[in-house]
Structure formats: C-alpha cells, structure tokens
Amino acid sequence: MSNQSLTWSVVIPTYKREQVLLKCLVFAAQQTLLAKEIIVVDASPEWELTKNLVQQDLAIKYPKINWLYVKANYASSATQRNQGIELNSADIIFLIDDDSFMYPNCAKEVVSIYTQDTKHQVAGIMPKLESSPPDIKISLSADKSPVNFKIIVAKLRALAKKIIKDDNIFIPYDFSFPKYSLPNELKVAAHPVAMIHGARMSYRKEILQQIKFEETLKRYAVNEDNDVCYRASRIGMLLHALDAQIFHLQDSNSRLSRFTTTALWGLNQAVLHRFHSHDIKRFKTVFKKLLWRRLFTQAIKDILDRRWSLPSTRGIWFVMRNYKQILLKTPEELHIWYPEFQQILLDRD
C-alpha cells in the first residue's frame, strides 16, 4: 500500500472506566481524518453493557468506522494492547489511554508525517500534550497555600527534577538512546525524541508486528511503554508531532497505592532489563545509583505533598531490597515467578 493512502486505527485498553472511556471514543470518532478502526479491549466485569452503549450510539453515528469492542483475555494493559494490535488491520496504530482525548486534527497531523516519511525511517510518533481537553476546561480547586510556601515548594520540586531527569527514569538497554538525523521534509512538523509517552503513542503496524508489549508485567504494567518505544527506536526514529494535539486527563484517583505503583516502577524495570539488557552487571551498577537518587527525590515529593507515611519513598526502598533476586533469575524463571510475586504485592492494596 502506498504512503498516499495510509489508514489508521486506535487501540484502547480499559478497566472499569465507562464514563471517561465514552468521552475518549467520541473524540477518536470525530477526527477530521476518519479512523479505519476503533478497537476497545475491556477488562471490566460488566464490559458488555458498555459495548452495547457504544454499538447503540457511536457505532450508529459513525458507521464508516469499524468498531471492535471485545472482552480482554486478561486485565493487564500490556496484554490488552497486544490483543488489540492483533485485531488491527490499519497501517498506523494509535495506542492511547482511555482518558486520552484527541483533538480533531490529531490523527490527520500524525498520519501526514508518516505519509511524508516515504523511506519508512520513522517508527513511532507522539502527539503534542495539551493542558486542557478539546471541548471543555477543567476547573482546578484553588491553592490556598501561602505564597512563600508555594515558592519554597516550587524550588524544591525544581531541585528534584534537576537531580533526576525524566529521560533517566528508564535506563536504556544499550545504556544510550539511538541518534537519528531528521529528514528536512519532516523538520517543520516534528522533532526527534528519545521516548514516547505511553498515553499518546502511535506506531507503524510493521513495528508492532515485530515488538510486543511484555505480558509478564501483569496488572499495573508500568514501564511497558518505555520498553516498547525503546526497542522500536532501535528500528527507526521516534518523533514528537508539533501540530497534533492530545489531552491526557491523568485521573489522580489511582486504583493502586503510591507505594505499590512506585515499587512496580522499579521492579518492572529490573525484569525488563533481565529480558533485554546485554550487560546485567552494568545495569545493576547504573540502577543502584538511580534508586538512591529516586529515594531522595521521592522523599522530597512525599513531604511536599504532605504524605507523611512516605509511601513513594517506601516503594523505592522495597525495590532496593528486592531487585537483586530478579536479576539472579533466568528470563524463563521470571516468566513464571514474577507474575506471582507481582500479584502478592497487588493483593496488599
């Protein structure tokens, strides 16, 4: 198929988030460049009720879109994404969260960049993150903290960010990020990035046919997106689209505690490196330094947010106590052992 007729689909994993999901689907359906498919993989116990709502409302309003609403094989974002990718037949696959709202021209702008990339040098593209959704403004409660205190908080947060940059939260398997030269025809619309945010990903179909999300990471599969985009970056460049816009709601009411989510951030990364890193000894050294920095920055954040039980700090400490046993296991052993270990941690919540 020529680049002039590229099609796109979107895969959305979801779990017990009917209302926000329906908003997400409306924005996806209203794209100026019509989707070939909208694929929802729902792990909710009452998934059929939401499926019926979609079929009776959205599918009727947008009959030119192929609506695929299926039950998840397992309640895991990694597994659900893989399941959706298997159902896909489009050239470009968007992988977004159920609380990611696409602006009307989002898909058109992204697909346009893929279209200009006639040599298929681009593996994935990330839309630009906006601070408000396409149709409404979100009102935030006023911060009544004293001005002086807010200044102190801002300075301490800036210090934490300076100590540990976002790109260092995930250690590359090759200990560096691939470097590419952006073709001149793409420089106006995008710029290269090392990583793609998991709530707003898109990839060429052939990339995701080679690279699957790691299903050993059950339930809260943090770092699954970093894993996929880094392995994709070994094949082609990753870009940030400057004119494609998307909003991510980022619901603060997580189903898991901060302790658990922080612990899984570190444990999952150790597992992924055991699978894909060629130098575990070097990873162990780099990871240990990263954990000590994270211990310090998470302590600052816990205190600034007045979380006096220090849940994120304790989460990092839990990783420091347990990551070595992960690195001692073979990948084959981890495929069996880690999901059980992870489930024990999740059951504590």
Stockholm file with secondary structure:
# STOCKHOLM 1.0

chainA/1-349         MSNQSLTWSVVIPTYKREQVLLKCLVFAAQQTLLAKEIIVVDASPEWELTKNLVQQDLAIKYPKINWLYVKANYASSATQRNQGIELNSADIIFLIDDDSFMYPNCAKEVVSIYTQDTKHQVAGIMPKLESSPPDIKISLSADKSPVNFKIIVAKLRALAKKIIKDDNIFIPYDFSFPKYSLPNELKVAAHPVAMIHGARMSYRKEILQQIKFEETLKRYAVNEDNDVCYRASRIGMLLHALDAQIFHLQDSNSRLSRFTTTALWGLNQAVLHRFHSHDIKRFKTVFKKLLWRRLFTQAIKDILDRRWSLPSTRGIWFVMRNYKQILLKTPEELHIWYPEFQQILLDRD
#=GR chainA/1-349 SS CCGGGCCEEEEEEESSCHHHHHHHHHHHHTCSSCCSEEEEEECCTTHHHHHHHHHHTHHHHCTTSEEEEEECSSSCHHHHHHHHHHHCCSSEEEEECTTEEECTTHHHHHHHHHHHCTTCCEEEEEEEEESSCSSCCCCCCCCCSCHHHHHHHHHHHHHHHHHSCGGGSSCCTTSSCCCCCCCGGGTTTEEECSCCCTTEEEEEHHHHHHCCCCTTSCSSCTTHHHHHHHHHHTTSEEEEEEEEEEEECCCSCCSSCHHHHHHHHHHHHHHHHHHHCSCHHHHHHHHHHHHHHHHHHHHHHHHHTTCTTCHHHHHHHHHHHHHHHHHHSCHHHHHHHHHHHHHHHHHTC
#=GC SS_cons         CCGGGCCEEEEEEESSCHHHHHHHHHHHHTCSSCCSEEEEEECCTTHHHHHHHHHHTHHHHCTTSEEEEEECSSSCHHHHHHHHHHHCCSSEEEEECTTEEECTTHHHHHHHHHHHCTTCCEEEEEEEEESSCSSCCCCCCCCCSCHHHHHHHHHHHHHHHHHSCGGGSSCCTTSSCCCCCCCGGGTTTEEECSCCCTTEEEEEHHHHHHCCCCTTSCSSCTTHHHHHHHHHHTTSEEEEEEEEEEEECCCSCCSSCHHHHHHHHHHHHHHHHHHHCSCHHHHHHHHHHHHHHHHHHHHHHHHHTTCTTCHHHHHHHHHHHHHHHHHHSCHHHHHHHHHHHHHHHHHTC
//
